[in-house]
Amino acid sequence: MPISYSEDWYACQHYSSRSGSGIVQVTFHTAEGAKTNASLANWLGNPDSQVSYHASVDDERGVVARYVDSDMKAWSQAGGNPFCLSVCFCAFVAWSSSEWRAHDNMLQNAAAIARTFCDWYGIPITALSASQAQSGARGISQHVDGGTGWSNHTDCGPNFPEAYVLDLMRGTVSQPQPPQPQAGVNMCISSAVDPDGGIHYAGLDENGSVIYFPPGWENWGRIDTSQSGAVSGTGISIDKNWLVTLTYTNGSKKPCKYYHVFRSPDAWVWSAVGNITAR
C-alpha cells in the first residue's frame, strides 16, 4: 500500500461547482516554479493567480497540501476541470529521469493522495492515452494528455515516471534480481523493513562491493565506489529513526559496516571493528 500521510490545508478561493459532472480522473501536474507546498500555496492564495489544485506534493515525506475539496472543481486544466481531480508536483517538466527519481518522497506522497482519490471515487489505477483522457474515460492522466482543450500544457514532461507512480498507488513495486557474485564471494542477500513498511535489500555484487536496493530505486546500486573485495555480506538493519546499517566482512576477513539515515543528503559513513583502514 502507499505510505501514510497527513494533510495541510491552505486557503484558496479559486474553485467552483462541478455542476453535476462526475469525477472520473486523477490528473498529475507540475508547478513549474514553486519547489515547496508552502511556496505554491502562496501563489494559489493570491487573488490574481486564478489557479488551484486539489492537492500538491513536495519532498517532505508523508505530507500532502490540500487546497480545494474533492467534490468541488479546481481551476487547473480548463476543459478537464469538471471531471478531474488535480495533484500537482512541486517539480518541472524539464526534469530528467534521474532527477525525478531523486525526489522519491514527492513521488510517494503523490501516489498516496492519488490512491485515496481513486478509492473515494472508484477510479481505476490505469494510465490513460490522450484520446481517452480527452473523452472523459476513467483512470489516471497527465495535464499534457488534455491537448488544446486543457490549455495545451506539457506537464508532467517526457521523463515523468508515471508507471512507477501507478505501481506505488497499487502497492506493487517489484525488486529485480541481484547480480551473480564471483566464485569465492559469499553473497547473502538480506532485507529489512523500514518504519513505513517498505522493504530494503542489501548484498554484494560480483566484485565484492556492497550494494543496496531501497524503495524508490529502479535497481541495485553501490553505496561507495571506492569499496570492493568483500568476502561475505551483507546484513542490514533499520531503526525507528530510519538509520540504515549495512554490515559485511572485508577482504581481510574483518567486520565492517556502513550507516546512513535513509534519504538524507549526507554520505554513507564507514566504520570497522578494530584498528583497520581497508574497506
MOMORA-V145160 format. One line per field, one symbol per residue. phi: phi as a letter, one per 20 degrees, with the letter a starting at -180 (. if undefined). psi: psi as a letter, one per 30 degrees, with the letter a starting at -180 (. if undefined). burial: # if it has 9 or more other ideal C-beta (glycine too) atoms within 8 Angstrom, else .. Layout:
BEGIN
phi=???
psi=???
burial=???
END
This chain:
BEGIN
phi=.fffbdddecfbeeabfelnffeccddeccflrfdcgfffffffefgeflcbcfbbcceffmccecccfffeeedcblfegfcdddcdefbcgfgfgffgffdfgffffffffffgffffdmefecfefgffffenfeqdcdggffmffdmledfdnfdfefffffffffmcfddffffeeffndeedfdbbdefenfeddbacefdmefcbbegneeafbfebfedanfdbqcebbcefemfecddbdefemdfcbdbaegmfffffddbbeneccfe
psi=llllllkjkkkkgillkfhfkljflkkklkehdkfleeeeeeeffkffehkllellkagjkgkkkkekkffljlifhcffefglkkjkkiakefkleeeeffheeeeeeeeeeeeeeeeeghkkikkkleeeeffglkakllefffbefhghlgkglfgkieeeeeeeefhgklklkllkllkfjjjjklllklfggkkkklakafggkklkjlkfkfllkkfjffklgkfklklklkafggjkkkklkafghkkllklkkkgkfllkkkllkailfk.
burial=.##.#..#.#.#.##..#....#########..#.##.#######...#.########.#########.#.######..############.#.#...###.#############.##..#.#.#.##.#.###..#.########...#..#.###.####.######........#..#...#.##.###.#...########..########.#..#.###..#..#######.#...#########...#.#######.......#.#...#..#
END
